[in-house]
């Protein structure tokens, strides 16, 4: 018999040999450690399970291509990078918490078992799925590990993980599978759940080849099933699951034996049931309604429907309301001196510490951390210190001190934030002003200040945090604000929106409206010309392929008596026309011509060799093979969206596009030709730069270092690219060498913001996955220890000012609507005044007429005027 080599219990892999590193083009001279991760501020709440307490002092979660280990005492973080650079699919802990598993994403990804607390890779499991792992679970004894993959294979794999052996492989289901778990009572039973199904799997005895059979006992399809965790009872094959409508479902075989609700047919939870956990005390259910309830497990197991409704009313033994506006998705347990401590993930942006003893002495729910609860919409950094601001649709604006790795302030609003920019020093030398755009079209001017600088708090405040004050609120738009930009001299603020308008404001102590213009599409980005250009112009990029250039409007020249619309502002248009098909055609023609020349050259070389050998060359009539026809030119029906762009010189700019036209940077120029209808224009770029590996992965964000020696590109797949620039300019030759690192989630982590610090020591990125990362742009040893973020001092007299009136009604009129309403009221008032004046004149004439009639009556009869009717 063949003797198998067993892996030693003491064997470990070297982490430095397996973790992914930045991609650096050959012979570029770019250092591999150009950027090093400093801190992770965000949290990916879109993952239904993204919280793993290893013990009562350490929380683990997935952040893009990293696993973050957060120390609850020191707030410090440690990181483990994915080995493939494709991201992390799941993390789960061994029952002893001595090990934890990380299922990765990417082509034929690894499943790595790490030792804790050393974080050394202990085992690497290969061949379990094709594209990505989505979930995993250790058996109660810890000897087996179950994993499930994503499409296209949806493979369920059971591992003898210590020996890196697959002991079972079976297709879990034909649709998305969200979770797999071993039975609480029987390790030979597993349950998978996913898109519209629950599957109960039994593991039979091993066969002579050492493989396990997978027997599907039940497959249940449910139209509204949420894919929550289930628990399997031991003897009778019963499964209990949650539902989207909040009730608990007891399954026997493939039938619902009973649907459990509370008294009065009130649902068990007001909304989806996120998770079920079997504890000694009973069954614990976690709901999106913010409640955790404890149920009698034996009562549920014995439940049976009593009438045609199929509903069975039961009451929870205990319950805990974590808080208002709380939406729990997952919780996990750790131990503190032998006592269980629970940590819960709240999709509204919080991590909670919970005491589920349900006793009078139980501690109140404690919010440990608060984050943005969704994708980060915008970010910006202070022009003078180490502060960063972010906003998201969760209606908050947050300020971070990114050198000391902490959030210093947060302010909540009535609508979600969609755009944000920190005012430059020409506007505010103290660096305290931030302009923020919101989902309802409102723009708010905020000021950040140190509360210790207020005279009323100076003696009492010991906090190192900052405060945010609302300085001004105005509503220029009827839809979401998508872009904000201060003019190079700080005189004008431009705001762009999805409502296809750009509004200009005079930047003073109080921002005053100058006027607005209509543009051909929803605004994607705004950029003022750099100080190097003499004339101040605004580059307006629209989602639907239009680019415009307008000069800065002069407030004194605008007549705003009846409308804020600026009609005399000269506009230059550029309507992008696709040339990618032509480029590809030219490349194909060149390739064929080169191939033809190489064949001719090879033939001549062969003839030469034959002649040198004295061989006779016979002329043979060669039948030329039919050449494959060239591909036809293609023009996309829908215009490719403009994603980002920037000025290169006066009247010229670079564009990055998505859709069909991704894969290039396009150099464009405004023409002087005038056309009444810009939609009919077809403008082509005059130069293109092919960008490697971007046909299906376009550039969404472009930013430059303060020195303009580096260009940063944020990719759709969450990767960050850095291109060194020659002479601080972009050209075909400069974008050949680059540094690239997968940072955010590869599937859902499109980068939405890149900001270097004012001194180029740090770089910040934010993404759709809710993550916010800071990087050192020098090695950490080169950064002086004395660097600190300086929170701006408050304005003089700020404490005596009345609170600024905010705009809380999302249906409030915008500035132009208010103007039009005022103009309408003025016209109506003038008309009413004219009517009133005519009424007064008629009344005076009537009085005079009656007076004359009276005088006429008083005259002698022969002198009176008679009324005569003329026919």
SULSULZI-V659803 format. One record per residue. N is the residue number from 1. RES is the residue in one small letter. SS is DSSP state (h for helix, s for strand, l for the rest). NEAR is the number of other C-alpha atoms within 12 Angstrom. Layout:
# SULSULZI-V659803
N,RES,SS,NEAR
N,RES,SS,NEAR
This chain:
# SULSULZI-V659803
1,x,l,3
2,x,l,4
3,x,l,5
4,x,l,8
5,x,l,9
6,x,l,14
7,x,l,18
8,x,l,13
9,x,l,13
10,x,l,13
11,x,l,17
12,x,l,23
13,x,l,22
14,x,l,18
15,x,h,25
16,x,h,16
17,x,h,15
18,x,h,22
19,x,l,28
20,x,l,26
21,x,l,30
22,x,l,30
23,x,s,25
24,x,s,24
25,x,l,22
26,x,l,13
27,x,l,11
28,x,l,18
29,x,l,15
30,x,l,24
31,x,l,25
32,x,l,23
33,x,l,22
34,x,l,32
35,x,l,36
36,x,s,28
37,x,s,37
38,x,s,31
39,x,s,35
40,x,s,41
41,x,l,43
42,x,l,42
43,x,l,47
44,x,l,45
45,x,l,38
46,x,l,31
47,x,l,30
48,x,l,33
49,x,l,37
50,x,l,37
51,x,l,43
52,x,s,37
53,x,s,40
54,x,s,37
55,x,s,33
56,x,l,27
57,x,l,27
58,x,s,29
59,x,s,40
60,x,s,40
61,x,s,43
62,x,s,43
63,x,s,49
64,x,l,52
65,x,l,47
66,x,s,44
67,x,s,42
68,x,s,40
69,x,s,34
70,x,s,32
71,x,s,22
72,x,l,22
73,x,l,12
74,x,l,13
75,x,l,22
76,x,l,21
77,x,s,27
78,x,s,27
79,x,s,27
80,x,s,38
81,x,s,39
82,x,l,45
83,x,l,35
84,x,l,33
85,x,l,37
86,x,l,37
87,x,l,45
88,x,s,45
89,x,s,47
90,x,s,45
91,x,s,43
92,x,s,46
93,x,s,37
94,x,l,31
95,x,l,23
96,x,l,20
97,x,l,26
98,x,l,21
99,x,s,32
100,x,s,40
101,x,s,48
102,x,s,50
103,x,s,49
104,x,s,51
105,x,s,39
106,x,l,33
107,x,l,23
108,x,l,25
109,x,l,32
110,x,l,39
111,x,s,49
112,x,s,48
113,x,s,42
114,x,s,35
115,x,s,30
116,x,l,22
117,x,l,20
118,x,l,19
119,x,l,28
120,x,l,27
121,x,s,34
122,x,s,33
123,x,s,35
124,x,s,37
125,x,s,34
126,x,l,27
127,x,l,33
128,x,l,43
129,x,l,37
130,x,l,25
131,x,l,31
132,x,s,42
133,x,s,48
134,x,s,46
135,x,s,45
136,x,s,44
137,x,s,41
138,x,s,37
139,x,l,31
140,x,l,24
141,x,l,18
142,x,l,25
143,x,l,24
144,x,l,32
145,x,s,45
146,x,s,49
147,x,s,54
148,x,s,48
149,x,s,47
150,x,l,38
151,x,l,25
152,x,l,21
153,x,l,27
154,x,l,34
155,x,s,37
156,x,s,46
157,x,s,45
158,x,s,44
159,x,s,37
160,x,s,29
161,x,h,37
162,x,h,32
163,x,h,24
164,x,l,29
165,x,s,29
166,x,s,30
167,x,s,33
168,x,s,35
169,x,s,27
170,x,s,30
171,x,s,29
172,x,l,43
173,x,l,35
174,x,l,24
175,x,l,25
176,x,l,31
177,x,s,38
178,x,s,41
179,x,s,41
180,x,s,44
181,x,s,43
182,x,s,38
183,x,l,35
184,x,l,29
185,x,l,23
186,x,l,23
187,x,l,28
188,x,l,30
189,x,s,38
190,x,s,48
191,x,s,50
192,x,s,52
193,x,s,43
194,x,s,36
195,x,l,27
196,x,l,25
197,x,s,32
198,x,s,50
199,x,s,46
200,x,s,37
201,x,s,39
202,x,s,28
203,x,s,30
204,x,s,20
205,x,s,16
206,x,s,14
207,x,l,13
208,x,l,8
209,x,l,11
210,x,l,15
211,x,l,21
212,x,s,24
213,x,s,23
214,x,s,29
215,x,s,23
216,x,s,25
217,x,s,23
218,x,s,28
219,x,s,27
220,x,s,30
221,x,s,23
222,x,l,24
223,x,l,15
224,x,l,23
225,x,l,29
226,x,l,37
227,x,l,39
228,x,l,43
229,x,l,45
230,x,l,44
231,x,s,43
232,x,s,40
233,x,l,31
234,x,l,19
235,x,l,15
236,x,l,16
237,x,l,29
238,x,s,34
239,x,s,47
240,x,s,45
241,x,s,49
242,x,l,43
243,x,l,39
244,x,l,28
245,x,l,27
246,x,l,34
247,x,l,38
248,x,s,53
249,x,s,43
250,x,s,37
251,x,s,37
252,x,s,29
253,x,l,22
254,x,l,23
255,x,s,21
256,x,s,28
257,x,s,30
258,x,s,32
259,x,s,38
260,x,s,42
261,x,s,32
262,x,s,23
263,x,h,15
264,x,h,13
265,x,h,20
266,x,s,22
267,x,l,30
268,x,l,41
269,x,l,38
270,x,l,27
271,x,l,26
272,x,l,32
273,x,s,42
274,x,s,44
275,x,s,40
276,x,s,39
277,x,s,35
278,x,s,28
279,x,s,23
280,x,l,14
281,x,l,19
282,x,s,24
283,x,s,35
284,x,s,43
285,x,s,46
286,x,s,47
287,x,s,46
288,x,l,40
289,x,l,32
290,x,l,35
291,x,s,38
292,x,s,42
293,x,s,41
294,x,s,33
295,x,s,32
296,x,l,24
297,x,h,31
298,x,h,16
299,x,h,21
300,x,h,34
301,x,h,31
302,x,l,22
303,x,l,28
304,x,l,24
305,x,l,23
306,x,l,14
307,x,l,12
308,x,l,11
309,x,l,16
310,x,l,22
311,x,s,28
312,x,s,32
313,x,s,28
314,x,l,31
315,x,l,24
316,x,l,31
317,x,l,22
318,x,s,22
319,x,s,25
320,x,s,31
321,x,s,27
322,x,l,34
323,x,l,23
324,x,l,15
325,x,l,18
326,x,l,30
327,x,l,36
328,x,s,42
329,x,s,41
330,x,s,39
331,x,s,39
332,x,s,39
333,x,s,33
334,x,s,30
335,x,s,21
336,x,s,16
337,x,l,10
338,x,l,10
339,x,s,16
340,x,s,21
341,x,s,28
342,x,s,38
343,x,s,41
344,x,s,46
345,x,s,47
346,x,s,44
347,x,l,37
348,x,l,34
349,x,l,33
350,x,s,35
351,x,s,40
352,x,s,36
353,x,s,32
354,x,s,34
355,x,l,31
356,x,l,36
357,x,l,27
358,x,l,22
359,x,l,13
360,x,l,11
361,x,l,9
362,x,l,17
363,x,l,18
364,x,l,19
365,x,l,28
366,x,s,21
367,x,s,23
368,x,s,24
369,x,s,26
370,x,s,30
371,x,l,40
372,x,l,45
373,x,l,35
374,x,l,38
375,x,l,39
376,x,s,45
377,x,s,45
378,x,s,47
379,x,s,46
380,x,s,43
381,x,s,42
382,x,l,41
383,x,l,33
384,x,l,29
385,x,l,33
386,x,l,37
387,x,s,45
388,x,s,52
389,x,s,52
390,x,s,54
391,x,s,46
392,x,s,43
393,x,l,31
394,x,l,34
395,x,l,33
396,x,s,37
397,x,s,49
398,x,s,43
399,x,s,40
400,x,s,41
401,x,s,33
402,x,l,37
403,x,l,32
404,x,l,25
405,x,l,28
406,x,s,32
407,x,s,34
408,x,s,33
409,x,s,31
410,x,s,29
411,x,s,31
412,x,s,22
413,x,l,32
414,x,l,22
415,x,l,32
416,x,l,38
417,x,s,41
418,x,s,43
419,x,s,46
420,x,s,46
421,x,s,43
422,x,s,44
423,x,l,37
424,x,l,31
425,x,l,23
426,x,l,23
427,x,l,29
428,x,l,29
429,x,l,18
430,x,l,26
431,x,l,34
432,x,l,41
433,x,s,42
434,x,s,45
435,x,s,50
436,x,s,53
437,x,s,50
438,x,s,47
439,x,l,39
440,x,l,37
441,x,l,43
442,x,s,44
443,x,s,50
444,x,s,44
445,x,s,37
446,x,s,36
447,x,s,38
448,x,s,42
449,x,s,34
450,x,s,31
451,x,h,31
452,x,h,23
453,x,h,28
454,x,l,23
455,x,l,19
456,x,l,15
457,x,l,15
458,x,l,16
459,x,l,12
460,x,l,12
461,x,l,17
462,x,l,13
463,x,l,17
464,x,l,23
465,x,l,28
466,x,l,35
467,x,s,32
468,x,s,33
469,x,s,34
470,x,s,31
471,x,s,30
472,x,s,28
473,x,s,29
474,x,s,40
475,x,s,42
476,x,l,48
477,x,l,42
478,x,l,33
479,x,l,32
480,x,l,36
481,x,s,45
482,x,s,43
483,x,s,46
484,x,s,46
485,x,s,43
486,x,s,39
487,x,l,35
488,x,l,28
489,x,l,27
490,x,l,27
491,x,l,30
492,x,s,35
493,x,s,46
494,x,s,49
495,x,s,53
496,x,s,50
497,x,s,43
498,x,l,34
499,x,l,31
500,x,l,33
501,x,s,39
502,x,s,51
503,x,s,48
504,x,s,42
505,x,s,38
506,x,s,29
507,x,l,31
508,x,l,19
509,x,l,16
510,x,l,18
511,x,l,28
512,x,s,26
513,x,s,36
514,x,s,36
515,x,s,39
516,x,s,38
517,x,s,37
518,x,s,29
519,x,l,39
520,x,l,32
521,x,l,30
522,x,l,34
523,x,s,42
524,x,s,43
525,x,s,45
526,x,s,42
527,x,s,42
528,x,s,42
529,x,l,31
530,x,l,25
531,x,l,18
532,x,l,15
533,x,l,19
534,x,l,15
535,x,l,21
536,x,l,29
537,x,s,37
538,x,s,43
539,x,s,48
540,x,s,53
541,x,s,46
542,x,s,42
543,x,l,38
544,x,l,31
545,x,l,42
546,x,s,42
547,x,s,53
548,x,s,44
549,x,s,39
550,x,s,37
551,x,s,29
552,x,l,39
553,x,l,36
554,x,l,23
555,x,h,25
556,x,h,12
557,x,h,15
558,x,l,24
559,x,l,19
560,x,l,23
561,x,l,17
562,x,l,21
563,x,l,24
564,x,l,33
565,x,s,29
566,x,l,32
567,x,l,19
568,x,l,18
569,x,l,25
570,x,l,18
571,x,s,32
572,x,s,32
573,x,s,36
574,x,s,43
575,x,s,38
576,x,s,41
577,x,l,34
578,x,l,34
579,x,l,32
580,x,h,33
581,x,h,22
582,x,h,20
583,x,h,25
584,x,h,23
585,x,h,19
586,x,h,18
587,x,h,17
588,x,h,20
589,x,h,19
590,x,h,15
591,x,h,15
592,x,h,18
593,x,h,15
594,x,h,14
595,x,h,14
596,x,h,16
597,x,h,14
598,x,h,14
599,x,h,14
600,x,h,14
601,x,h,14
602,x,h,14
603,x,h,15
604,x,h,15
605,x,h,14
606,x,h,16
607,x,h,19
608,x,h,16
609,x,h,15
610,x,h,15
611,x,h,14
612,x,h,12
613,x,l,11
614,x,l,10
615,x,l,12
616,x,l,12
617,x,l,16
618,x,l,10
619,x,l,7
620,x,l,7
621,x,l,6
622,x,l,7
623,x,l,7
624,x,l,9
625,x,l,6
626,x,l,7
627,x,l,12
628,x,l,11
629,x,l,10
630,x,l,19
631,x,l,16
632,x,l,14
633,x,l,16
634,x,l,19
635,x,l,19
636,x,l,19
637,x,l,12
638,x,l,17
639,x,l,26
640,x,l,29
641,x,l,35
642,x,s,42
643,x,s,42
644,x,s,40
645,x,s,39
646,x,s,38
647,x,s,37
648,x,s,25
649,x,s,25
650,x,l,27
651,x,l,33
652,x,s,30
653,x,s,37
654,x,s,39
655,x,s,49
656,x,s,46
657,x,s,46
658,x,l,35
659,x,h,30
660,x,h,27
661,x,h,41
662,x,l,36
663,x,l,32
664,x,s,35
665,x,s,39
666,x,s,41
667,x,s,32
668,x,s,34
669,x,s,31
670,x,l,33
671,x,l,24
672,x,l,13
673,x,l,16
674,x,l,15
675,x,l,17
676,x,l,11
677,x,l,15
678,x,h,23
679,x,h,21
680,x,h,16
681,x,l,23
682,x,l,24
683,x,s,27
684,x,l,25
685,x,l,30
686,x,l,21
687,x,s,22
688,x,s,29
689,x,s,27
690,x,s,28
691,x,l,31
692,x,l,24
693,x,l,19
694,x,l,28
695,x,l,24
696,x,l,20
697,x,l,32
698,x,l,39
699,x,s,47
700,x,s,42
701,x,s,40
702,x,s,39
703,x,s,36
704,x,s,31
705,x,l,28
706,x,l,22
707,x,l,20
708,x,l,23
709,x,l,21
710,x,s,34
711,x,s,36
712,x,s,37
713,x,s,43
714,x,s,42
715,x,s,49
716,x,l,40
717,x,l,39
718,x,l,43
719,x,s,42
720,x,s,49
721,x,s,45
722,x,s,44
723,x,s,39
724,x,s,34
725,x,l,25
726,x,s,19
727,x,l,13
728,x,l,19
729,x,s,24
730,x,l,33
731,x,l,26
732,x,l,21
733,x,l,18
734,x,l,23
735,x,l,30
736,x,l,26
737,x,l,28
738,x,l,32
739,x,s,33
740,x,s,34
741,x,s,40
742,x,s,43
743,x,l,49
744,x,l,49
745,x,l,43
746,x,l,37
747,x,l,30
748,x,l,32
749,x,l,38
750,x,l,38
751,x,s,47
752,x,s,45
753,x,s,48
754,x,s,42
755,x,s,46
756,x,s,41
757,x,l,36
758,x,l,28
759,x,l,23
760,x,l,28
761,x,l,32
762,x,s,38
763,x,s,43
764,x,s,51
765,x,s,55
766,x,s,49
767,x,s,47
768,x,l,40
769,x,l,39
770,x,l,44
771,x,l,46
772,x,s,52
773,x,s,44
774,x,s,38
775,x,s,34
776,x,s,28
777,x,l,29
778,x,l,22
779,x,l,19
780,x,h,19
781,x,h,11
782,x,h,13
783,x,l,18
784,x,l,12
785,x,l,11
786,x,l,10
787,x,l,17
788,x,l,18
789,x,l,32
790,x,l,29
791,x,l,34
792,x,l,31
793,x,s,26
794,x,l,30
795,x,l,25
796,x,l,12
797,x,l,13
798,x,h,25
799,x,h,19
800,x,h,13
801,x,l,13
802,x,l,13
803,x,l,13
804,x,l,19
805,x,l,15
806,x,l,24
807,x,l,26
808,x,l,24
809,x,l,18
810,x,l,23
811,x,l,18
812,x,l,21
813,x,l,24
814,x,l,29
815,x,h,32
816,x,h,31
817,x,h,22
818,x,h,22
819,x,h,23
820,x,h,21
821,x,h,18
822,x,h,19
823,x,h,19
824,x,h,19
825,x,h,17
826,x,h,17
827,x,h,15
828,x,h,16
829,x,h,16
830,x,h,14
831,x,h,14
832,x,h,15
833,x,h,15
834,x,h,14
835,x,h,14
836,x,h,15
837,x,h,15
838,x,h,14
839,x,h,14
840,x,h,14
841,x,h,14
842,x,h,14
843,x,h,14
844,x,h,14
845,x,h,14
846,x,h,14
847,x,h,14
848,x,h,14
849,x,h,14
850,x,h,14
851,x,h,14
852,x,h,16
853,x,h,17
854,x,h,14
855,x,h,16
856,x,h,18
857,x,h,16
858,x,h,14
859,x,l,14
860,x,l,10
861,x,h,11
862,x,h,10
863,x,h,11
864,x,l,15
865,x,l,16
866,x,l,12
867,x,l,8
868,x,l,6
869,x,l,5
870,x,l,4
871,x,l,3
